[in-house]
Amino acid sequence: MSHVLITGMSGAGKTTLLGELSRRGHRTIDTDYDGWVLPDGTWDEARMSRLLASEQTLVVSGTVENQGCFYDRFAAIVLLTAPVDLLIKRVSTRTNNPYGKAESEQFVIRQQVSDVEPLLRRNASLELDGRRPVSELADEVERLVVAPPDGRP
């Protein structure tokens, strides 16, 4: 059993990376969808606890205020990054998620890169550059799923 968290700012490529991992046969959960995030912007802690109690290997993605409560249940925490201008370009042109189209949302993303990303970096097992080809990123995450870096569950 191995649980891996992929985190990072909006537009870093988390959903795209999850799609590739899913295509390769891994169980993935994108917490931006299907009610994982509550109206206050945090994960539903009871639901996430049940998920992470599972014996099944899985890759979870998301970036929420209370994710740190679950770090000890992940074998690895992967921070996916990209330059802020690329993040803004991606969120303004993507079609699978409306967040990031408004200037006010783009302002928040810029602020989070400066305020939140360093906090994520501090707890990451691995930082990956979201400009790399998705196949290479998926290869890196697959290595973590097979052999977690520190033997955590």
C-alpha atoms as one frame of an Amber mdcrd trajectory, in Angstrom:
protein
   0.000   0.000   0.000   1.309   3.424  -0.926  -0.424   6.763  -0.938   1.122
   9.702  -2.810  -0.074  13.316  -2.690   0.498  15.621  -5.635   0.117  19.245
  -4.603   0.866  22.636  -6.118  -0.677  25.827  -7.354  -3.567  26.035  -9.791
  -2.253  25.490 -13.304   0.812  23.474 -12.282  -0.528  20.405 -14.102  -1.845
  18.233 -11.280  -4.993  17.154 -13.144  -3.048  16.401 -16.329  -0.535  14.331
 -14.382  -3.318  12.450 -12.615  -4.925  11.711 -15.958  -1.713  10.122 -17.202
  -1.319   8.077 -14.029  -4.922   6.917 -14.307  -4.351   5.990 -17.953  -1.440
   3.847 -16.747  -3.749   1.972 -14.404  -3.230   3.752 -11.090  -6.129   4.661
  -8.836  -6.280   8.458  -8.669  -8.399  10.985  -6.795  -8.523  14.623  -7.922
  -9.910  16.411  -4.888 -10.976  19.399  -6.991 -13.964  17.308  -8.040 -16.678
  15.118  -6.521 -17.158  16.938  -3.229 -13.794  16.350  -1.558 -13.452  20.060
  -0.807 -15.957  21.670   1.553 -17.376  25.188   1.050 -14.673  26.568   3.370
 -11.978  25.290   0.974 -10.749  22.426   3.165 -10.875  18.705   2.577 -13.753
  16.774   4.102 -11.602  15.300   6.871 -13.825  12.315   7.643 -14.033  11.335
   3.984 -10.282  11.807   3.429  -9.529   9.764   6.553 -11.653   6.904   5.242
  -9.907   7.075   1.873  -6.439   7.039   3.386  -7.333   4.160   5.711  -7.699
   2.080   2.558  -5.106  -0.561   1.838  -5.244   0.332  -1.835  -2.380   2.157
  -3.517  -3.529   5.543  -4.775  -2.427   8.964  -5.940  -4.329  11.975  -4.598
  -4.044  15.535  -5.866  -5.095  18.804  -4.363  -4.018  21.880  -2.489  -6.101
  22.858   0.514  -5.481  24.514   3.853  -5.884  21.371   5.958  -3.867  18.945
   3.813  -1.057  19.023   6.368  -3.314  17.107   8.757  -2.881  14.116   6.433
   0.819  14.295   5.540   1.702  11.425   7.853  -0.624   9.160   5.864   1.173
   9.728   2.564   4.313   7.845   1.596   5.368  10.848  -0.498   4.280  14.427
  -1.056   5.082  15.717  -4.530   5.108  19.462  -5.183   4.418  20.248  -8.820
   5.615  23.739  -9.759   5.772  26.098 -12.728   6.602  29.780 -13.183   3.711
  32.040 -12.200   3.243  33.441 -15.715   2.810  29.914 -17.053   0.343  29.098
 -14.263  -1.745  32.127 -15.240  -1.595  31.223 -18.930  -2.706  27.663 -18.206
  -5.620  28.557 -15.932  -6.871  31.233 -18.301  -7.004  28.819 -21.246  -7.994
  25.491 -19.691 -11.409  24.041 -20.392 -11.751  21.444 -17.611 -11.907  23.877
 -14.680 -13.317  27.419 -14.604 -11.073  28.598 -11.761  -8.446  31.132 -12.783
 -10.218  32.910 -15.602 -11.109  36.002 -13.550  -8.436  38.586 -12.798  -9.261
  38.366  -9.097  -8.556  34.612  -9.153  -5.309  35.181 -11.031  -4.303  37.695
  -8.358  -4.942  35.018  -5.713  -2.792  32.518  -7.638   0.074  35.022  -7.819
  -0.238  35.664  -4.087  -0.347  31.947  -3.291   2.830  31.309  -5.290   4.570
  33.753  -3.004   2.859  32.812   0.285   1.702  29.191   0.050   4.131  27.480
  -2.322   7.099  27.905   0.088   5.060  26.152   2.799   4.286  23.299   0.424
   7.953  23.093  -0.565   8.982  22.725   3.078   6.947  19.515   3.418   7.495
  18.031  -0.031   9.339  14.764  -0.499   9.986  15.707  -4.099   9.555  18.823
  -6.233   8.855  18.365  -9.938   8.894  21.010 -12.661   5.445  21.080 -14.273
   6.991  22.211 -17.576   8.442  18.723 -18.081   6.594  16.282 -20.352   3.719
  14.630 -18.510   5.107  11.175 -19.316   8.342  12.004 -17.454   6.423  13.390
 -14.490   4.281  10.252 -14.362   7.431   8.092 -14.458   8.754   9.966 -11.388
   5.502   9.541  -9.459   5.268   5.867 -10.409   8.688   5.300  -8.850   7.328
   6.756  -5.595   4.244   4.563  -5.701   6.414   1.471  -6.089   9.187   2.504
  -3.673   8.241   5.289  -1.251  11.253   7.443  -0.285  11.072   6.934   3.472
   9.047   3.793   4.019   5.895   5.584   5.210   2.559   3.847   4.541
